[in-house]
């Protein structure tokens, strides 16, 4: 039976199984331009709030955690709105809110204004990612999704790297206006993304009939919670992100500096190697992993992340080669990222029924938020207490558990009928 959404999407046969439709390429352009804006300010929040605006370092950490908690609290509401109204109105709204929030970062002068602006930014970001993923899922088939999400990840890394390079040419701690200009640039990038999305037509909206139809057959969040396969995958993903990505900002940097004795300026070379690798090799990895069982792909990503932490451990032992080993750590970690990034969201959107896709993507976004709150806590406590080897061992053990658990998970087979189907939005 053909649904109203399928009619509106204009699903057609396409002999090129994984070629991305024109409208999804427009969406990727918006992602790239927004990522350049994010790169302008990505690594400067602590410096800006603490050194430029004079907010105590401990308070800056609390402000950052506050923003993550706000996003987590809003996640269920965002998922419900996406399913009811469609992802496009939610994405439009989120981009406007994000633009206001990040543009206003330049007006922060104390804790109160920082909390207010952080609240606005958190609202915008909590709504942007699930709605963006839901639109992408409507525009792609199951076979095309790994290529889309892989391309998105590569472009985000390239855009953020480019933005970071541009920011490094102008930023000056002694001149607060340079930070204000960067945040204004980030805010404007969301407006540019908004303008680009105007050209993605024919998808992302729900008619009044569709809203009634979805309400009648939807069990809401209770239906999501009854999906035992998804809940298991959600828990496994939290474990993977917690032991992987969530350890980069605090754990990796602190270990490299305090234990491996690598200079902070040199650590930037490791992150640069990671970003450059992903920008040039992500699509190659997507093609190579297309026929690999998805459970094995997740387990393989966990293996490379564990291997990266072991490389970091050697950097703490062999100080004469510490910088080389720290860079190797980020390169190996990047290999795991390139395997993980296209597979994880593709699985989420395969498990999601069409009428609950917003909720499933919102739940997926919450994985990153939860892990990002817990990860720095583990690293801060263990490394602060001088238990760096316990920190490394716990990450390797956790990733081993992730690999074991995902291999026991029974994921549904790929939809064979979709493999030769292309999706294109109707203009």
SULJO-V703610 format. One record per pair of residues at least 24 apart in sequence whose ideal C-beta (glycine too) atoms are under 6 Angstrom apart, sorted by the first residue. I is the first residue (numbers start at 1). J is the second residue. Records with the same first field share a line. If there is no record, write none. Layout:
I: J + J
This chain:
4: 210
9: 203 + 423
10: 424 + 426
11: 421 + 423
14: 422
17: 143 + 419 + 420
18: 143 + 144 + 147
21: 139 + 423 + 424
23: 139 + 200 + 425
24: 139 + 140 + 148
26: 199 + 200
27: 200
28: 151 + 155
29: 196
30: 193 + 196 + 197
31: 152 + 155
32: 155 + 159
33: 189 + 192 + 193
34: 189 + 193
35: 156 + 159 + 160
36: 159 + 162 + 163
37: 185 + 186 + 189
38: 160
39: 159 + 160 + 163 + 164
40: 163 + 167 + 182 + 185 + 186
41: 182 + 183 + 186
42: 160
48: 179
51: 173
52: 176 + 179
53: 108
55: 111
63: 114 + 118
67: 118 + 122
68: 369 + 372 + 373
70: 119 + 122
71: 122 + 126 + 369
72: 366 + 369
74: 126
75: 362 + 366
78: 126 + 127 + 130 + 362
79: 358 + 359 + 362
82: 130 + 131 + 134 + 358
83: 358 + 359
84: 211
85: 206
86: 204 + 205 + 206
87: 131 + 134 + 135 + 204
88: 204 + 205
90: 127 + 131
91: 131 + 132
94: 124 + 127 + 128
95: 190 + 193 + 194
97: 123 + 124
98: 124 + 190
99: 187 + 190 + 191
102: 183 + 186 + 187
103: 184 + 187
105: 183
106: 180 + 183 + 184
129: 365
130: 361 + 362 + 365
133: 345 + 361
134: 357 + 358 + 361
135: 204
137: 349 + 357
138: 203
139: 203 + 423
140: 423
141: 418 + 421 + 423
142: 350 + 414 + 415 + 418
143: 419
145: 346
146: 286 + 342 + 346
147: 286
149: 342 + 345
150: 282 + 286 + 342
153: 282 + 341
154: 278 + 279 + 282
157: 275 + 278 + 279
158: 279
161: 275
201: 425 + 427
202: 425 + 426
203: 425
214: 355
218: 355
224: 359
230: 351
232: 409
236: 402 + 405 + 406
237: 367
238: 367 + 370 + 371
239: 398 + 402
240: 302 + 402
241: 367 + 371
242: 371 + 374 + 375
243: 395 + 398 + 399
244: 305
246: 371 + 372 + 375
247: 375 + 379
250: 376 + 379
251: 379
254: 383
255: 388
256: 326
259: 316 + 388
260: 315 + 316 + 322
261: 319
262: 322 + 323 + 326
266: 323
270: 326 + 327 + 330
273: 327 + 330 + 331
274: 330 + 334
277: 331 + 334
278: 334 + 338
282: 338
285: 338
286: 342
294: 343
295: 406 + 407
297: 339 + 343
298: 406
299: 403 + 406 + 407
300: 339
301: 336 + 339 + 340
302: 399 + 402 + 403
304: 332 + 335 + 336
305: 333 + 336 + 399
306: 396 + 399
307: 332
308: 332 + 333
309: 392 + 395 + 396
313: 392
